[in-house]
Amino acid sequence: MEAVDNNMYEDFLVQNGFYEDETCTQFRPVGSCYAMPPERGKGHYWFYTYINLFTVSSCDLIFYDDFLIEYRQSEYLTVSFYESVSGEELRPYKRLSSSCIRGHFGHNNIYRALMHKNIPLRFTDITVMPEYYRDYLQTKYPGEREPPGCFFKRGRFYQFS
């Protein structure tokens, strides 16, 4: 997998009218910070990718209208802390909750979620790529455990409030 993780974020943001905000001082000078188009809402989405191993991101947005999030996922694992959210994942249906830690396994499918207007979407997450959990960890700790993707696929970990 080449820099799919970066492209996944950037492609989604650009397709939805976000623009790179090089004047953003809210985050460290590393990573990429995108701003919400002013006619659609306000706020920023920042992410930092370390080679092809993981991405750390932080989101603080308010949408002026309900907003459909839709993009093709690559394979990855994400652990997120949602400070504030009002919305639903659409397939399979799952209401998103504030003040919770949530795990998600992307597996080369379409992700769809509806975020509700005028409610802040604030989260921080760590996205781990297959190069990390398959290659790097297996090389460093051979035969230690099953790949983390199996854990998420079986639904043993999803959301803690």
C-alpha positions in Angstrom: 0.0 0.0 0.0 1.6 3.3 -1.0 0.5 6.5 0.6 -3.1 5.5 0.5 -3.6 6.7 4.1 -2.7 10.3 3.2 -4.6 10.1 0.0 -7.7 8.8 1.8 -7.8 11.9 4.0 -6.8 14.4 1.3 -9.1 13.1 -1.4 -12.1 13.1 0.9 -11.4 16.6 2.2 -10.7 18.2 -1.3 -13.7 16.5 -2.9 -15.9 18.1 -0.2 -14.5 21.6 -0.7 -12.0 21.7 2.2 -8.9 23.6 1.5 -5.4 23.3 3.0 -5.0 26.1 5.6 -1.3 26.8 5.8 -2.0 29.7 8.3 -3.5 27.4 10.9 -1.7 27.8 14.2 -3.9 25.5 16.2 -1.6 22.5 15.6 2.1 21.8 15.5 3.9 22.8 12.2 3.9 19.1 11.1 1.1 17.4 9.3 -1.6 18.9 7.1 -4.5 21.2 8.3 -7.6 21.6 6.2 -10.3 24.2 6.8 -14.1 23.8 6.2 -15.5 25.9 3.4 -17.1 28.9 5.1 -20.4 28.4 3.3 -20.7 24.8 4.6 -19.5 25.3 8.2 -16.5 26.1 10.3 -13.5 24.4 11.8 -10.4 22.4 10.9 -9.3 18.8 10.2 -5.6 18.1 11.0 -3.7 14.9 10.3 -0.1 13.8 10.5 1.1 10.6 8.8 4.2 8.8 9.8 5.4 7.1 6.6 2.9 4.3 5.9 2.6 3.1 9.5 0.1 5.3 11.2 -1.8 8.6 11.1 -2.9 10.8 14.0 -5.7 13.2 13.3 -7.8 15.8 15.1 -11.1 17.1 14.0 -13.1 20.2 15.2 -15.9 21.0 12.8 -19.5 22.4 12.8 -21.6 21.7 9.7 -24.3 24.2 8.8 -26.4 21.5 7.1 -26.5 17.7 7.6 -23.3 16.3 6.0 -23.0 12.9 4.4 -19.5 11.5 4.7 -18.8 8.9 2.0 -15.4 7.6 0.9 -13.7 4.4 -0.1 -11.8 3.0 2.8 -8.5 1.2 2.4 -7.6 -1.4 5.0 -6.8 0.1 8.4 -7.6 0.1 12.1 -8.7 3.3 13.9 -9.2 4.0 17.6 -11.0 7.3 18.1 -12.1 9.4 21.1 -15.3 11.3 20.2 -15.6 14.3 22.5 -18.7 15.5 20.6 -20.7 14.0 17.7 -24.3 13.7 16.5 -24.7 11.3 13.7 -25.0 7.7 12.4 -23.0 5.3 10.4 -25.2 4.0 7.7 -24.0 0.5 6.8 -24.3 -1.2 9.1 -26.4 1.3 11.0 -24.8 2.5 14.2 -25.5 5.7 16.2 -22.4 7.6 17.1 -22.0 8.7 20.7 -20.2 11.5 22.4 -17.6 10.9 25.1 -16.7 7.5 23.9 -13.8 5.5 22.6 -14.5 3.7 19.4 -12.7 1.1 17.3 -13.2 0.7 13.6 -11.7 -1.6 11.0 -11.7 -0.3 7.4 -11.6 -3.2 4.9 -11.7 -1.8 1.3 -15.3 -0.9 1.3 -17.4 2.3 1.2 -17.8 4.1 4.5 -21.0 6.2 4.9 -22.1 8.3 7.8 -24.4 11.2 8.3 -23.3 14.0 10.6 -26.0 16.4 12.0 -25.9 20.1 11.5 -25.0 22.6 14.3 -23.5 20.0 16.6 -19.7 20.0 16.9 -17.8 17.1 15.5 -14.8 16.8 17.7 -12.6 13.7 17.8 -9.0 12.6 18.0 -7.9 9.3 16.4 -5.0 7.1 15.6 -5.2 5.1 12.4 -2.9 2.2 12.1 -2.1 0.8 8.6 -1.5 -2.8 7.6 2.2 -2.1 7.1 2.4 -1.5 10.9 0.2 -4.3 12.3 1.2 -6.9 9.7 4.7 -6.2 8.7 6.4 -4.0 11.4 4.9 -5.7 14.4 5.2 -9.2 13.0 8.9 -8.5 12.2 9.5 -7.1 15.7 7.5 -9.7 17.6 7.1 -12.8 15.4 4.4 -15.2 16.3 3.2 -13.2 19.3 -0.5 -12.7 18.4 -3.1 -12.8 15.7 -3.3 -9.6 13.6 -5.3 -6.8 15.2 -7.7 -6.7 12.2 -9.1 -10.1 13.3 -10.0 -8.6 16.7 -12.0 -5.8 15.1 -13.6 -8.0 12.4 -15.1 -10.3 15.0 -16.7 -7.3 16.8 -15.0 -8.0 20.1 -14.2 -4.3 20.4 -16.4 -1.5 19.1 -17.4 1.3 21.4 -17.0 2.2 25.0 -18.9 5.1 26.5 
